[in-house]
Amino acid sequence: MSIPNTIWLKCLKEIRPTESDIQESSFVFEKVRKAIELEAEDRKITVAFINLEGSSGRKQTQLRGWKELDIFVGLPVSILSHSLEDKKTRKPVIRRLLKKMVKDIAVNAARSAGSKEVEIAYAEHPYVIAQIDNYKVDIVFCFDLTKDYIINNGPITAVDRTPHHSNFVDKHLTVAQRDDVRLLKAFFHTAYVYGDSSPVGRSGFTGFSTEMLIFHTKALEPALEYLSQSTPQPRDFFNRDADSLKRKFPNDFFIISDPVDPNRNIASSISQRAYRYTSHKSRQLLQDPSEVFFDRRPIPQLSATELDLLGPNYFVIEFHDQTGWHYTKTRDKLYRYFSKLARFLKQEPTGESRFGFVAFEELFQGDIFAVALYVERAKVSQSYRRAGPQQSHVEGVHQFIEKHPEAFLKNGRYYTKIRRTFTSAEATLRYYLSENQLSSKLPVIEVSRTGSTQIGAQALWILTKAVLPFMTLT
């Protein structure tokens, strides 16, 4: 079904930034830019550029009310002297240099621009997060590299590509296509699949991956048709075929090549879970067009009736984050922790099934992190049958019977019964949490069926409505 233009026009009136939005963000940027210039001059540091990147910069693909600014400070490569020649020392040299730049220039500039909240955060390299005039401002240092240099040699730091991404969008997307980007971003937000704090999956669609989807498909409706496919076909700026791309990025489910760096897949971080739910929502939108698909609302909570129907197979574990870590670090640590916990619940130490299929999803806001968890079986029998060697494997049979005198033969294979340590999924979960504390500064608030906080209740909705229905239960 073709989507009526009236829907697009009505939605755009709600999500396009106002002139006031644009002027306000420009004012904050100019204030920070001048402060950075002064700090650099005082220290006799030459900078190649100070640019407003991201959706509020040259791209102009931001949504109304967007209060985040990415300010990039380009350093000339000459500042590294000969550090690039020695591969052993280049990374620590670059890290020390950028850390010094952040402390000497970015922190002081943010404070001079009026920020009372300045934080040094770490991704590949340190950068500053500051609150200025109700804006979250990131000040990031990168190196001033040509596009050809990056294509031939790769970047020095991951963010060296970013100014070229802005150039690409500015050069290749029309005004109408930038509005299509805005609509697609609003759709992703409404489906809870946008950004590195995406409620569905570990990470969702980024701003640049959204822009590249519109670049490749030309408009919004073809982009939705593309996303409605159960398995996305690779998209490449360098005209490589799909098989070549799959060989180049063998571990990636979704492939959209970086037009600045042929060795990078900008869609690698998009979770399969986020994509599956996006695909479902895309089909819904195409089949029954409505403005509701672009109207961002808080994540719902299950009704009392829905909660009653869940049974004992669901749990919500809530944490109070007191670590001071960047939220992505806490997020990633919890994902790794619960991946290990899921294996512990799923299988006995000998490999036999314990509580069967296990799935979880994480949601966070502020200092509350919640993980909703599902187990296929809430209770299991007191013992399980462990398989031993085939009857024909004489030496193995001898060793098995010696260790398990009660072993019995069935259909040509020996078995024994092992008494389980755990028969209740809830008891097992609580045992694991108590015996494997992640951090003293990440204490468990509660383990419950429905969540004791709003975030916990919303995490349960995400797991039951946006994740489990689209997973293959294996």
TORKOL-4160 file (C-alpha; in steps of 0.2 Angstrom, whole numbers, padded with zeros to 4 digits, m for minus):
474
<pt num="1" X="0000" Y="0000" Z="0000"/>
<pt num="2" X="0007" Y="0017" Z="m0005"/>
<pt num="3" X="0008" Y="0029" Z="0010"/>
<pt num="4" X="m0002" Y="0045" Z="0008"/>
<pt num="5" X="0008" Y="0061" Z="0007"/>
<pt num="6" X="m0004" Y="0068" Z="0020"/>
<pt num="7" X="0004" Y="0057" Z="0033"/>
<pt num="8" X="0021" Y="0062" Z="0029"/>
<pt num="9" X="0017" Y="0081" Z="0029"/>
<pt num="10" X="0008" Y="0080" Z="0046"/>
<pt num="11" X="0022" Y="0071" Z="0054"/>
<pt num="12" X="0035" Y="0082" Z="0047"/>
<pt num="13" X="0026" Y="0097" Z="0055"/>
<pt num="14" X="0028" Y="0089" Z="0072"/>
<pt num="15" X="0047" Y="0083" Z="0070"/>
<pt num="16" X="0056" Y="0096" Z="0060"/>
<pt num="17" X="0066" Y="0108" Z="0071"/>
<pt num="18" X="0060" Y="0125" Z="0073"/>
<pt num="19" X="0070" Y="0140" Z="0068"/>
<pt num="20" X="0072" Y="0143" Z="0087"/>
<pt num="21" X="0079" Y="0126" Z="0089"/>
<pt num="22" X="0092" Y="0129" Z="0075"/>
<pt num="23" X="0097" Y="0146" Z="0082"/>
<pt num="24" X="0098" Y="0140" Z="0100"/>
<pt num="25" X="0110" Y="0126" Z="0095"/>
<pt num="26" X="0120" Y="0137" Z="0084"/>
<pt num="27" X="0122" Y="0149" Z="0099"/>
<pt num="28" X="0128" Y="0136" Z="0111"/>
<pt num="29" X="0140" Y="0129" Z="0097"/>
<pt num="30" X="0148" Y="0146" Z="0094"/>
<pt num="31" X="0150" Y="0149" Z="0113"/>
<pt num="32" X="0159" Y="0133" Z="0115"/>
<pt num="33" X="0169" Y="0135" Z="0099"/>
<pt num="34" X="0176" Y="0152" Z="0104"/>
<pt num="35" X="0180" Y="0145" Z="0121"/>
<pt num="36" X="0190" Y="0131" Z="0113"/>
<pt num="37" X="0199" Y="0143" Z="0102"/>
<pt num="38" X="0205" Y="0153" Z="0117"/>
<pt num="39" X="0211" Y="0138" Z="0126"/>
<pt num="40" X="0220" Y="0132" Z="0111"/>
<pt num="41" X="0228" Y="0149" Z="0108"/>
<pt num="42" X="0234" Y="0151" Z="0126"/>
<pt num="43" X="0243" Y="0134" Z="0125"/>
<pt num="44" X="0250" Y="0138" Z="0107"/>
<pt num="45" X="0241" Y="0123" Z="0100"/>
<pt num="46" X="0236" Y="0124" Z="0082"/>
<pt num="47" X="0219" Y="0116" Z="0078"/>
<pt num="48" X="0214" Y="0112" Z="0060"/>
<pt num="49" X="0195" Y="0115" Z="0063"/>
<pt num="50" X="0181" Y="0116" Z="0076"/>
<pt num="51" X="0165" Y="0109" Z="0068"/>
<pt num="52" X="0148" Y="0105" Z="0074"/>
<pt num="53" X="0145" Y="0087" Z="0068"/>
<pt num="54" X="0131" Y="0075" Z="0070"/>
<pt num="55" X="0113" Y="0079" Z="0065"/>
<pt num="56" X="0113" Y="0097" Z="0071"/>
<pt num="57" X="0129" Y="0101" Z="0060"/>
<pt num="58" X="0130" Y="0102" Z="0042"/>
<pt num="59" X="0119" Y="0087" Z="0040"/>
<pt num="60" X="0103" Y="0095" Z="0047"/>
<pt num="61" X="0094" Y="0079" Z="0050"/>
<pt num="62" X="0090" Y="0082" Z="0068"/>
<pt num="63" X="0073" Y="0081" Z="0076"/>
<pt num="64" X="0063" Y="0095" Z="0084"/>
<pt num="65" X="0069" Y="0098" Z="0102"/>
<pt num="66" X="0086" Y="0088" Z="0099"/>
<pt num="67" X="0097" Y="0094" Z="0114"/>
<pt num="68" X="0113" Y="0085" Z="0110"/>
<pt num="69" X="0128" Y="0093" Z="0101"/>
<pt num="70" X="0144" Y="0084" Z="0095"/>
<pt num="71" X="0158" Y="0097" Z="0093"/>
<pt num="72" X="0174" Y="0090" Z="0085"/>
<pt num="73" X="0191" Y="0098" Z="0086"/>
<pt num="74" X="0202" Y="0093" Z="0072"/>
<pt num="75" X="0221" Y="0091" Z="0076"/>
<pt num="76" X="0234" Y="0092" Z="0062"/>
<pt num="77" X="0243" Y="0075" Z="0060"/>
<pt num="78" X="0260" Y="0085" Z="0062"/>
<pt num="79" X="0256" Y="0086" Z="0080"/>
<pt num="80" X="0260" Y="0067" Z="0081"/>
<pt num="81" X="0278" Y="0070" Z="0074"/>
<pt num="82" X="0285" Y="0053" Z="0071"/>
<pt num="83" X="0273" Y="0043" Z="0083"/>
<pt num="84" X="0264" Y="0035" Z="0068"/>
<pt num="85" X="0279" Y="0025" Z="0062"/>
<pt num="86" X="0281" Y="0014" Z="0077"/>
<pt num="87" X="0265" Y="0003" Z="0078"/>
<pt num="88" X="0270" Y="m0003" Z="0096"/>
<pt num="89" X="0270" Y="0015" Z="0103"/>
<pt num="90" X="0257" Y="0024" Z="0093"/>
<pt num="91" X="0242" Y="0019" Z="0102"/>
<pt num="92" X="0248" Y="0024" Z="0120"/>
<pt num="93" X="0256" Y="0040" Z="0112"/>
<pt num="94" X="0239" Y="0045" Z="0104"/>
<pt num="95" X="0229" Y="0041" Z="0120"/>
<pt num="96" X="0241" Y="0052" Z="0131"/>
<pt num="97" X="0240" Y="0066" Z="0118"/>
<pt num="98" X="0221" Y="0066" Z="0117"/>
<pt num="99" X="0220" Y="0064" Z="0136"/>
<pt num="100" X="0230" Y="0080" Z="0138"/>
<pt num="101" X="0220" Y="0089" Z="0125"/>
<pt num="102" X="0204" Y="0084" Z="0134"/>
<pt num="103" X="0210" Y="0090" Z="0151"/>
<pt num="104" X="0219" Y="0106" Z="0146"/>
<pt num="105" X="0207" Y="0112" Z="0132"/>
<pt num="106" X="0190" Y="0103" Z="0132"/>
<pt num="107" X="0187" Y="0103" Z="0151"/>
<pt num="108" X="0192" Y="0121" Z="0153"/>
<pt num="109" X="0183" Y="0127" Z="0137"/>
<pt num="110" X="0167" Y="0118" Z="0143"/>
<pt num="111" X="0168" Y="0127" Z="0160"/>
<pt num="112" X="0172" Y="0144" Z="0152"/>
<pt num="113" X="0156" Y="0141" Z="0141"/>
<pt num="114" X="0146" Y="0140" Z="0157"/>
<pt num="115" X="0146" Y="0121" Z="0161"/>
<pt num="116" X="0145" Y="0116" Z="0179"/>
<pt num="117" X="0144" Y="0098" Z="0175"/>
<pt num="118" X="0159" Y="0092" Z="0165"/>
<pt num="119" X="0163" Y="0073" Z="0164"/>
<pt num="120" X="0178" Y="0065" Z="0155"/>
<pt num="121" X="0171" Y="0049" Z="0147"/>
<pt num="122" X="0180" Y="0036" Z="0137"/>
<pt num="123" X="0176" Y="0027" Z="0121"/>
<pt num="124" X="0191" Y="0022" Z="0110"/>
<pt num="125" X="0199" Y="0038" Z="0117"/>
<pt num="126" X="0194" Y="0051" Z="0130"/>
<pt num="127" X="0181" Y="0065" Z="0127"/>
<pt num="128" X="0171" Y="0078" Z="0137"/>
<pt num="129" X="0153" Y="0077" Z="0141"/>
<pt num="130" X="0146" Y="0094" Z="0147"/>
<pt num="131" X="0129" Y="0101" Z="0151"/>
<pt num="132" X="0128" Y="0119" Z="0143"/>
<pt num="133" X="0112" Y="0129" Z="0142"/>
<pt num="134" X="0101" Y="0113" Z="0143"/>
<pt num="135" X="0111" Y="0105" Z="0130"/>
<pt num="136" X="0122" Y="0089" Z="0131"/>
<pt num="137" X="0138" Y="0094" Z="0123"/>
<pt num="138" X="0151" Y="0081" Z="0118"/>
<pt num="139" X="0169" Y="0089" Z="0114"/>
<pt num="140" X="0179" Y="0076" Z="0104"/>
<pt num="141" X="0196" Y="0077" Z="0097"/>
<pt num="142" X="0200" Y="0069" Z="0080"/>
<pt num="143" X="0214" Y="0071" Z="0067"/>
<pt num="144" X="0212" Y="0081" Z="0051"/>
<pt num="145" X="0214" Y="0067" Z="0038"/>
<pt num="146" X="0209" Y="0067" Z="0020"/>
<pt num="147" X="0196" Y="0055" Z="0013"/>
<pt num="148" X="0209" Y="0047" Z="0002"/>
<pt num="149" X="0221" Y="0044" Z="0017"/>
<pt num="150" X="0207" Y="0035" Z="0026"/>
<pt num="151" X="0202" Y="0025" Z="0011"/>
<pt num="152" X="0220" Y="0020" Z="0008"/>
<pt num="153" X="0227" Y="0018" Z="0026"/>
<pt num="154" X="0212" Y="0018" Z="0038"/>
<pt num="155" X="0209" Y="0032" Z="0051"/>
<pt num="156" X="0221" Y="0036" Z="0066"/>
<pt num="157" X="0206" Y="0036" Z="0078"/>
<pt num="158" X="0188" Y="0030" Z="0074"/>
<pt num="159" X="0181" Y="0047" Z="0075"/>
<pt num="160" X="0192" Y="0054" Z="0061"/>
<pt num="161" X="0179" Y="0048" Z="0049"/>
<pt num="162" X="0165" Y="0058" Z="0057"/>
<pt num="163" X="0169" Y="0075" Z="0048"/>
<pt num="164" X="0169" Y="0066" Z="0031"/>
<pt num="165" X="0152" Y="0058" Z="0036"/>
<pt num="166" X="0145" Y="0075" Z="0038"/>
<pt num="167" X="0152" Y="0080" Z="0021"/>
<pt num="168" X="0145" Y="0065" Z="0013"/>
<pt num="169" X="0127" Y="0068" Z="0019"/>
<pt num="170" X="0129" Y="0087" Z="0015"/>
<pt num="171" X="0134" Y="0083" Z="m0003"/>
<pt num="172" X="0123" Y="0068" Z="m0007"/>
<pt num="173" X="0106" Y="0071" Z="0002"/>
<pt num="174" X="0093" Y="0083" Z="m0004"/>
<pt num="175" X="0082" Y="0093" Z="0007"/>
<pt num="176" X="0068" Y="0081" Z="0004"/>
<pt num="177" X="0079" Y="0066" Z="0008"/>
<pt num="178" X="0084" Y="0075" Z="0025"/>
<pt num="179" X="0066" Y="0076" Z="0029"/>
<pt num="180" X="0065" Y="0057" Z="0025"/>
<pt num="181" X="0079" Y="0054" Z="0037"/>
<pt num="182" X="0070" Y="0063" Z="0050"/>
<pt num="183" X="0054" Y="0053" Z="0047"/>
<pt num="184" X="0064" Y="0037" Z="0048"/>
<pt num="185" X="0073" Y="0042" Z="0064"/>
<pt num="186" X="0056" Y="0046" Z="0072"/>
<pt num="187" X="0050" Y="0029" Z="0066"/>
<pt num="188" X="0065" Y="0021" Z="0074"/>
<pt num="189" X="0062" Y="0031" Z="0090"/>
<pt num="190" X="0044" Y="0026" Z="0091"/>
<pt num="191" X="0049" Y="0007" Z="0088"/>
<pt num="192" X="0062" Y="0009" Z="0102"/>
<pt num="193" X="0076" Y="0004" Z="0091"/>
<pt num="194" X="0086" Y="0020" Z="0090"/>
<pt num="195" X="0104" Y="0023" Z="0096"/>
<pt num="196" X="0116" Y="0015" Z="0108"/>
<pt num="197" X="0103" Y="0015" Z="0122"/>
<pt num="198" X="0090" Y="0006" Z="0111"/>
<pt num="199" X="0078" Y="m0002" Z="0122"/>
<pt num="200" X="0077" Y="m0017" Z="0110"/>
<pt num="201" X="0093" Y="m0025" Z="0108"/>
<pt num="202" X="0110" Y="m0020" Z="0114"/>
<pt num="203" X="0111" Y="m0006" Z="0101"/>
<pt num="204" X="0100" Y="0001" Z="0088"/>
<pt num="205" X="0100" Y="0011" Z="0072"/>
<pt num="206" X="0112" Y="0026" Z="0072"/>
<pt num="207" X="0110" Y="0043" Z="0064"/>
<pt num="208" X="0123" Y="0039" Z="0051"/>
<pt num="209" X="0116" Y="0022" Z="0047"/>
<pt num="210" X="0098" Y="0030" Z="0045"/>
<pt num="211" X="0106" Y="0043" Z="0033"/>
<pt num="212" X="0114" Y="0030" Z="0023"/>
<pt num="213" X="0098" Y="0020" Z="0022"/>
<pt num="214" X="0090" Y="0035" Z="0014"/>
<pt num="215" X="0105" Y="0037" Z="0002"/>
<pt num="216" X="0104" Y="0019" Z="m0004"/>
<pt num="217" X="0085" Y="0018" Z="m0006"/>
<pt num="218" X="0082" Y="0036" Z="m0011"/>
<pt num="219" X="0067" Y="0039" Z="m0001"/>
<pt num="220" X="0057" Y="0034" Z="0015"/>
<pt num="221" X="0045" Y="0022" Z="0008"/>
<pt num="222" X="0058" Y="0011" Z="m0002"/>
<pt num="223" X="0068" Y="0012" Z="0014"/>
<pt num="224" X="0053" Y="0004" Z="0024"/>
<pt num="225" X="0051" Y="m0009" Z="0010"/>
<pt num="226" X="0069" Y="m0013" Z="0012"/>
<pt num="227" X="0068" Y="m0015" Z="0031"/>
<pt num="228" X="0052" Y="m0025" Z="0030"/>
<pt num="229" X="0063" Y="m0040" Z="0023"/>
<pt num="230" X="0067" Y="m0053" Z="0036"/>
<pt num="231" X="0085" Y="m0053" Z="0031"/>
<pt num="232" X="0093" Y="m0037" Z="0025"/>
<pt num="233" X="0103" Y="m0037" Z="0009"/>
<pt num="234" X="0120" Y="m0029" Z="0010"/>
<pt num="235" X="0122" Y="m0011" Z="0004"/>
<pt num="236" X="0139" Y="m0005" Z="m0002"/>
<pt num="237" X="0145" Y="0012" Z="m0008"/>
<pt num="238" X="0160" Y="0004" Z="m0017"/>
<pt num="239" X="0149" Y="m0008" Z="m0029"/>
<pt num="240" X="0155" Y="m0024" Z="m0021"/>
<pt num="241" X="0144" Y="m0039" Z="m0023"/>
<pt num="242" X="0134" Y="m0046" Z="m0008"/>
<pt num="243" X="0145" Y="m0062" Z="m0007"/>
<pt num="244" X="0161" Y="m0052" Z="m0006"/>
<pt num="245" X="0153" Y="m0041" Z="0008"/>
<pt num="246" X="0148" Y="m0056" Z="0018"/>
<pt num="247" X="0165" Y="m0064" Z="0017"/>
<pt num="248" X="0173" Y="m0047" Z="0022"/>
<pt num="249" X="0161" Y="m0045" Z="0037"/>
<pt num="250" X="0157" Y="m0063" Z="0041"/>
<pt num="251" X="0151" Y="m0060" Z="0059"/>
<pt num="252" X="0139" Y="m0046" Z="0054"/>
<pt num="253" X="0120" Y="m0049" Z="0052"/>
<pt num="254" X="0117" Y="m0032" Z="0044"/>
<pt num="255" X="0129" Y="m0024" Z="0032"/>
<pt num="256" X="0130" Y="m0006" Z="0026"/>
<pt num="257" X="0148" Y="m0001" Z="0021"/>
<pt num="258" X="0155" Y="0016" Z="0026"/>
<pt num="259" X="0157" Y="0027" Z="0011"/>
<pt num="260" X="0173" Y="0034" Z="0019"/>
<pt num="261" X="0181" Y="0018" Z="0024"/>
<pt num="262" X="0178" Y="0002" Z="0014"/>
<pt num="263" X="0184" Y="m0009" Z="0028"/>
<pt num="264" X="0170" Y="m0003" Z="0040"/>
<pt num="265" X="0152" Y="m0009" Z="0042"/>
<pt num="266" X="0142" Y="0005" Z="0049"/>
<pt num="267" X="0128" Y="m0007" Z="0053"/>
<pt num="268" X="0138" Y="m0019" Z="0063"/>
<pt num="269" X="0132" Y="m0013" Z="0080"/>
<pt num="270" X="0114" Y="m0014" Z="0075"/>
<pt num="271" X="0107" Y="m0029" Z="0085"/>
<pt num="272" X="0097" Y="m0043" Z="0076"/>
<pt num="273" X="0084" Y="m0040" Z="0089"/>
<pt num="274" X="0082" Y="m0022" Z="0085"/>
<pt num="275" X="0082" Y="m0026" Z="0066"/>
<pt num="276" X="0068" Y="m0040" Z="0068"/>
<pt num="277" X="0057" Y="m0029" Z="0078"/>
<pt num="278" X="0060" Y="m0015" Z="0065"/>
<pt num="279" X="0056" Y="m0027" Z="0051"/>
<pt num="280" X="0039" Y="m0031" Z="0060"/>
<pt num="281" X="0035" Y="m0013" Z="0062"/>
<pt num="282" X="0039" Y="m0008" Z="0044"/>
<pt num="283" X="0027" Y="m0021" Z="0038"/>
<pt num="284" X="0014" Y="m0015" Z="0049"/>
<pt num="285" X="0016" Y="0003" Z="0043"/>
<pt num="286" X="0016" Y="m0002" Z="0025"/>
<pt num="287" X="0000" Y="m0012" Z="0027"/>
<pt num="288" X="m0009" Y="0000" Z="0038"/>
<pt num="289" X="m0001" Y="0018" Z="0037"/>
<pt num="290" X="m0004" Y="0029" Z="0051"/>
<pt num="291" X="0004" Y="0044" Z="0060"/>
<pt num="292" X="0005" Y="0033" Z="0076"/>
<pt num="293" X="0021" Y="0025" Z="0069"/>
<pt num="294" X="0030" Y="0042" Z="0071"/>
<pt num="295" X="0022" Y="0047" Z="0088"/>
<pt num="296" X="0035" Y="0043" Z="0101"/>
<pt num="297" X="0028" Y="0038" Z="0117"/>
<pt num="298" X="0035" Y="0031" Z="0133"/>
<pt num="299" X="0037" Y="0012" Z="0134"/>
<pt num="300" X="0021" Y="0004" Z="0140"/>
<pt num="301" X="0019" Y="m0008" Z="0154"/>
<pt num="302" X="0009" Y="m0024" Z="0154"/>
<pt num="303" X="m0008" Y="m0024" Z="0160"/>
<pt num="304" X="m0013" Y="m0033" Z="0176"/>
<pt num="305" X="m0022" Y="m0047" Z="0165"/>
<pt num="306" X="m0006" Y="m0049" Z="0154"/>
<pt num="307" X="0005" Y="m0050" Z="0170"/>
<pt num="308" X="m0007" Y="m0064" Z="0177"/>
<pt num="309" X="m0005" Y="m0074" Z="0161"/>
<pt num="310" X="0014" Y="m0073" Z="0161"/>
<pt num="311" X="0016" Y="m0087" Z="0174"/>
<pt num="312" X="0032" Y="m0091" Z="0184"/>
<pt num="313" X="0044" Y="m0091" Z="0169"/>
<pt num="314" X="0048" Y="m0072" Z="0169"/>
<pt num="315" X="0059" Y="m0062" Z="0181"/>
<pt num="316" X="0065" Y="m0044" Z="0182"/>
<pt num="317" X="0081" Y="m0040" Z="0190"/>
<pt num="318" X="0085" Y="m0022" Z="0194"/>
<pt num="319" X="0101" Y="m0014" Z="0199"/>
<pt num="320" X="0106" Y="0003" Z="0206"/>
<pt num="321" X="0121" Y="0009" Z="0196"/>
<pt num="322" X="0133" Y="0018" Z="0208"/>
<pt num="323" X="0149" Y="0015" Z="0198"/>
<pt num="324" X="0151" Y="0032" Z="0189"/>
<pt num="325" X="0154" Y="0022" Z="0173"/>
<pt num="326" X="0148" Y="0029" Z="0156"/>
<pt num="327" X="0131" Y="0020" Z="0153"/>
<pt num="328" X="0137" Y="0010" Z="0139"/>
<pt num="329" X="0150" Y="0002" Z="0150"/>
<pt num="330" X="0137" Y="m0003" Z="0163"/>
<pt num="331" X="0126" Y="m0009" Z="0149"/>
<pt num="332" X="0140" Y="m0020" Z="0141"/>
<pt num="333" X="0145" Y="m0027" Z="0157"/>
<pt num="334" X="0127" Y="m0032" Z="0161"/>
<pt num="335" X="0125" Y="m0040" Z="0144"/>
<pt num="336" X="0141" Y="m0051" Z="0147"/>
<pt num="337" X="0135" Y="m0055" Z="0164"/>
<pt num="338" X="0118" Y="m0061" Z="0159"/>
<pt num="339" X="0125" Y="m0070" Z="0144"/>
<pt num="340" X="0135" Y="m0081" Z="0156"/>
<pt num="341" X="0120" Y="m0082" Z="0168"/>
<pt num="342" X="0109" Y="m0088" Z="0154"/>
<pt num="343" X="0121" Y="m0102" Z="0150"/>
<pt num="344" X="0121" Y="m0107" Z="0168"/>
<pt num="345" X="0102" Y="m0108" Z="0168"/>
<pt num="346" X="0101" Y="m0116" Z="0151"/>
<pt num="347" X="0112" Y="m0131" Z="0154"/>
<pt num="348" X="0119" Y="m0143" Z="0168"/>
<pt num="349" X="0137" Y="m0143" Z="0170"/>
<pt num="350" X="0138" Y="m0159" Z="0160"/>
<pt num="351" X="0129" Y="m0151" Z="0145"/>
<pt num="352" X="0112" Y="m0158" Z="0147"/>
<pt num="353" X="0097" Y="m0146" Z="0147"/>
<pt num="354" X="0092" Y="m0138" Z="0164"/>
<pt num="355" X="0079" Y="m0124" Z="0162"/>
<pt num="356" X="0079" Y="m0124" Z="0143"/>
<pt num="357" X="0078" Y="m0109" Z="0132"/>
<pt num="358" X="0083" Y="m0092" Z="0141"/>
<pt num="359" X="0081" Y="m0075" Z="0134"/>
<pt num="360" X="0084" Y="m0058" Z="0142"/>
<pt num="361" X="0083" Y="m0039" Z="0138"/>
<pt num="362" X="0091" Y="m0024" Z="0147"/>
<pt num="363" X="0083" Y="m0007" Z="0149"/>
<pt num="364" X="0091" Y="0008" Z="0159"/>
<pt num="365" X="0087" Y="0026" Z="0163"/>
<pt num="366" X="0098" Y="0036" Z="0175"/>
<pt num="367" X="0105" Y="0025" Z="0188"/>
<pt num="368" X="0093" Y="0011" Z="0187"/>
<pt num="369" X="0097" Y="m0004" Z="0176"/>
<pt num="370" X="0084" Y="m0017" Z="0174"/>
<pt num="371" X="0085" Y="m0034" Z="0165"/>
<pt num="372" X="0069" Y="m0044" Z="0161"/>
<pt num="373" X="0073" Y="m0063" Z="0159"/>
<pt num="374" X="0063" Y="m0077" Z="0152"/>
<pt num="375" X="0066" Y="m0096" Z="0156"/>
<pt num="376" X="0057" Y="m0110" Z="0146"/>
<pt num="377" X="0054" Y="m0121" Z="0161"/>
<pt num="378" X="0052" Y="m0113" Z="0179"/>
<pt num="379" X="0054" Y="m0130" Z="0187"/>
<pt num="380" X="0063" Y="m0146" Z="0183"/>
<pt num="381" X="0064" Y="m0164" Z="0190"/>
<pt num="382" X="0075" Y="m0169" Z="0204"/>
<pt num="383" X="0087" Y="m0178" Z="0192"/>
<pt num="384" X="0092" Y="m0179" Z="0174"/>
<pt num="385" X="0098" Y="m0193" Z="0163"/>
<pt num="386" X="0116" Y="m0191" Z="0158"/>
<pt num="387" X="0122" Y="m0199" Z="0142"/>
<pt num="388" X="0137" Y="m0210" Z="0142"/>
<pt num="389" X="0147" Y="m0219" Z="0129"/>
<pt num="390" X="0140" Y="m0231" Z="0116"/>
<pt num="391" X="0140" Y="m0249" Z="0120"/>
<pt num="392" X="0153" Y="m0253" Z="0107"/>
<pt num="393" X="0166" Y="m0241" Z="0115"/>
<pt num="394" X="0172" Y="m0254" Z="0128"/>
<pt num="395" X="0186" Y="m0243" Z="0136"/>
<pt num="396" X="0174" Y="m0229" Z="0138"/>
<pt num="397" X="0160" Y="m0240" Z="0145"/>
<pt num="398" X="0172" Y="m0247" Z="0158"/>
<pt num="399" X="0177" Y="m0230" Z="0164"/>
<pt num="400" X="0159" Y="m0224" Z="0164"/>
<pt num="401" X="0153" Y="m0239" Z="0174"/>
<pt num="402" X="0167" Y="m0237" Z="0186"/>
<pt num="403" X="0162" Y="m0219" Z="0190"/>
<pt num="404" X="0144" Y="m0223" Z="0189"/>
<pt num="405" X="0140" Y="m0241" Z="0195"/>
<pt num="406" X="0121" Y="m0238" Z="0193"/>
<pt num="407" X="0123" Y="m0235" Z="0175"/>
<pt num="408" X="0110" Y="m0243" Z="0163"/>
<pt num="409" X="0110" Y="m0248" Z="0145"/>
<pt num="410" X="0097" Y="m0242" Z="0133"/>
<pt num="411" X="0097" Y="m0242" Z="0114"/>
<pt num="412" X="0115" Y="m0246" Z="0113"/>
<pt num="413" X="0121" Y="m0232" Z="0124"/>
<pt num="414" X="0124" Y="m0231" Z="0143"/>
<pt num="415" X="0116" Y="m0218" Z="0154"/>
<pt num="416" X="0116" Y="m0213" Z="0172"/>
<pt num="417" X="0104" Y="m0202" Z="0183"/>
<pt num="418" X="0112" Y="m0187" Z="0191"/>
<pt num="419" X="0103" Y="m0178" Z="0205"/>
<pt num="420" X="0101" Y="m0160" Z="0201"/>
<pt num="421" X="0108" Y="m0146" Z="0212"/>
<pt num="422" X="0094" Y="m0134" Z="0207"/>
<pt num="423" X="0076" Y="m0138" Z="0202"/>
<pt num="424" X="0069" Y="m0121" Z="0203"/>
<pt num="425" X="0074" Y="m0107" Z="0190"/>
<pt num="426" X="0071" Y="m0093" Z="0203"/>
<pt num="427" X="0082" Y="m0102" Z="0216"/>
<pt num="428" X="0095" Y="m0104" Z="0203"/>
<pt num="429" X="0094" Y="m0086" Z="0198"/>
<pt num="430" X="0096" Y="m0080" Z="0216"/>
<pt num="431" X="0110" Y="m0091" Z="0219"/>
<pt num="432" X="0120" Y="m0085" Z="0204"/>
<pt num="433" X="0117" Y="m0067" Z="0208"/>
<pt num="434" X="0123" Y="m0069" Z="0226"/>
<pt num="435" X="0138" Y="m0079" Z="0222"/>
<pt num="436" X="0143" Y="m0069" Z="0207"/>
<pt num="437" X="0142" Y="m0051" Z="0211"/>
<pt num="438" X="0146" Y="m0040" Z="0197"/>
<pt num="439" X="0152" Y="m0025" Z="0207"/>
<pt num="440" X="0149" Y="m0019" Z="0225"/>
<pt num="441" X="0144" Y="m0002" Z="0216"/>
<pt num="442" X="0131" Y="m0011" Z="0206"/>
<pt num="443" X="0119" Y="m0019" Z="0219"/>
<pt num="444" X="0104" Y="m0028" Z="0215"/>
<pt num="445" X="0088" Y="m0018" Z="0221"/>
<pt num="446" X="0075" Y="m0032" Z="0218"/>
<pt num="447" X="0072" Y="m0049" Z="0210"/>
<pt num="448" X="0053" Y="m0050" Z="0206"/>
<pt num="449" X="0041" Y="m0056" Z="0193"/>
<pt num="450" X="0035" Y="m0039" Z="0187"/>
<pt num="451" X="0048" Y="m0026" Z="0192"/>
<pt num="452" X="0048" Y="m0015" Z="0207"/>
<pt num="453" X="0052" Y="0001" Z="0197"/>
<pt num="454" X="0045" Y="0009" Z="0181"/>
<pt num="455" X="0060" Y="0004" Z="0171"/>
<pt num="456" X="0059" Y="m0014" Z="0177"/>
<pt num="457" X="0041" Y="m0015" Z="0172"/>
<pt num="458" X="0045" Y="m0007" Z="0155"/>
<pt num="459" X="0059" Y="m0020" Z="0152"/>
<pt num="460" X="0047" Y="m0034" Z="0154"/>
<pt num="461" X="0036" Y="m0026" Z="0141"/>
<pt num="462" X="0050" Y="m0025" Z="0129"/>
<pt num="463" X="0055" Y="m0043" Z="0132"/>
<pt num="464" X="0037" Y="m0050" Z="0130"/>
<pt num="465" X="0031" Y="m0039" Z="0116"/>
<pt num="466" X="0046" Y="m0033" Z="0106"/>
<pt num="467" X="0059" Y="m0047" Z="0108"/>
<pt num="468" X="0052" Y="m0065" Z="0112"/>
<pt num="469" X="0039" Y="m0065" Z="0098"/>
<pt num="470" X="0052" Y="m0062" Z="0085"/>
<pt num="471" X="0065" Y="m0074" Z="0091"/>
<pt num="472" X="0068" Y="m0092" Z="0086"/>
<pt num="473" X="0067" Y="m0102" Z="0102"/>
<pt num="474" X="0082" Y="m0113" Z="0101"/>
